Amino acid sequence: MNAHEQNELHTIEISLFLEGLFRQHGYDFRNYSQAHIKRRLLHRMKLMDLKSISQLQHEMLYNPAALQQILYDLSINVTEMFRDPSFYQTLRKEVVPLLKTYPFIKIWHAGCSTGEEVYSMAILLKEEGLYDRSQIYATDFNQKVLKTAKSGIYSIEHIRDYTQNYQKAGGRESFSAYYDADYNSVIMDSSLRKNVVFADHNLVTDGVFAEMHLIICRNVLIYFDRQLQDRVIHLFLSSLAPGGVLCLGNKENIQFSSWANHFSVISPNEKIFKKLYSSPDSMQNG
Ligand SMILES: C[S@@+](CC[C@H](N)C(=O)[O-])C[C@H]1O[C@@H](n2cnc3c(N)ncnc32)[C@H](O)[C@@H]1O
């Protein structure tokens, strides 16, 4: 079989695999980026010493342990505290003044993984005097990462990097004021969790969170194809209050979505957008 034929076969097998995963187990990865899915499935196939994706499909359908492993493979959970410090600097400068105008602030972290970005936001809000009037909803569709997020316990290995990120992000205290450490791990101060609800939410199949002032969904859309990105951006548009702010990861954009004209750009580099007060359609109609 030549490389082209092999490629075609993979495309067919992947499509059947994803259809089976959805119909048998209800997990819908059908509109995730093909390149990402293919890389992860071929990797798992190798580790399990299987000859084809069809064999992996058999495991996915009949072997619960293999299913869990495959689900874990398909979702990338890499994250860190104050990831991309310049994003948090811009948030302080451009978005916090807007948030200060609200008596009560509702924030949604979609695809929060193990929660590092949620604790980062809680720290920023505390330092800006906004935490007590904020409610944060932190969601992911992966139960395992949500459990870590709720516990607020992280390996001590990363703390040096996180401290540097915090300082570069414009942090005003000593980062160690926000956690207790023992030999191997740190536990984040429980006051940072006081106004946070961690919940299971699937961006592909679940509905809106209404009237949010700020939505942060960073490094999640990158795994979706154009069509799914479009659907999820519409979900965010419907979940935002007028004038609400949407933050994406630095490799993501709304530029190509059908909803781009419903937003203005706050920061092109940090991918921060603001929902317009009235929809472009209503402006056109007078
Ligand atoms: C690379 S992590 C990004 C974490 C964090 N937002 C950050 O930027 O550091 C992507 C997260 O998106 C979650 N995710 C992927 N597809 C999802 C979906 N359909 N619904 C909800 N969460 C999803 C994954 O479980 C994972 O935790």
The ligand as an SDF file (V2000), in Angstrom:
LIG
                    3D

 27 29  0  0  0  0  0  0  0  0999 V2000
   -4.7440   22.1980   26.9110 C   0  0  0  0  0  0  0  0  0  0  0  0
   -5.9590   22.2410   28.1900 S   0  0  0  0  0  0  0  0  0  0  0  0
   -6.1140   23.9840   28.4740 C   0  0  0  0  0  0  0  0  0  0  0  0
   -6.2050   24.3180   29.9430 C   0  0  0  0  0  0  0  0  0  0  0  0
   -6.2440   25.8040   30.2750 C   0  0  0  0  0  0  0  0  0  0  0  0
   -7.4200   26.4440   29.7030 N   0  0  0  0  0  0  0  0  0  0  0  0
   -4.9950   26.5150   29.8240 C   0  0  0  0  0  0  0  0  0  0  0  0
   -5.0300   27.2510   28.8340 O   0  0  0  0  0  0  0  0  0  0  0  0
   -3.9480   26.3310   30.4470 O   0  0  0  0  0  0  0  0  0  0  0  0
   -7.4770   21.8460   27.2850 C   0  0  0  0  0  0  0  0  0  0  0  0
   -8.6220   21.4380   28.1880 C   0  0  0  0  0  0  0  0  0  0  0  0
   -9.8250   21.4640   27.4240 O   0  0  0  0  0  0  0  0  0  0  0  0
  -10.6390   20.3910   27.8510 C   0  0  0  0  0  0  0  0  0  0  0  0
  -11.6060   20.0640   26.7920 N   0  0  0  0  0  0  0  0  0  0  0  0
  -11.3740   19.5260   25.5610 C   0  0  0  0  0  0  0  0  0  0  0  0
  -12.5390   19.3330   24.9000 N   0  0  0  0  0  0  0  0  0  0  0  0
  -13.5230   19.7640   25.7280 C   0  0  0  0  0  0  0  0  0  0  0  0
  -14.9270   19.8180   25.6250 C   0  0  0  0  0  0  0  0  0  0  0  0
  -15.5520   19.3620   24.5330 N   0  0  0  0  0  0  0  0  0  0  0  0
  -15.6450   20.3440   26.6560 N   0  0  0  0  0  0  0  0  0  0  0  0
  -15.0150   20.7820   27.7750 C   0  0  0  0  0  0  0  0  0  0  0  0
  -13.6820   20.7470   27.9400 N   0  0  0  0  0  0  0  0  0  0  0  0
  -12.9320   20.2470   26.9370 C   0  0  0  0  0  0  0  0  0  0  0  0
   -9.6540   19.2720   28.1200 C   0  0  0  0  0  0  0  0  0  0  0  0
  -10.1920   18.2870   28.9910 O   0  0  0  0  0  0  0  0  0  0  0  0
   -8.4910   20.0370   28.7530 C   0  0  0  0  0  0  0  0  0  0  0  0
   -8.5690   20.0340   30.1420 O   0  0  0  0  0  0  0  0  0  0  0  0
  1  2  1  0
  2  3  1  0
  2 10  1  0
  3  4  1  0
  4  5  1  0
  5  6  1  0
  5  7  1  0
  7  8  2  0
  7  9  1  0
 10 11  1  0
 11 12  1  0
 11 26  1  0
 12 13  1  0
 13 14  1  0
 13 24  1  0
 14 15  1  0
 14 23  1  0
 15 16  2  0
 16 17  1  0
 17 18  1  0
 17 23  2  0
 18 19  1  0
 18 20  2  0
 20 21  1  0
 21 22  2  0
 22 23  1  0
 24 25  1  0
 24 26  1  0
 26 27  1  0
M  CHG  2   2   1   9  -1
M  END
$$$$
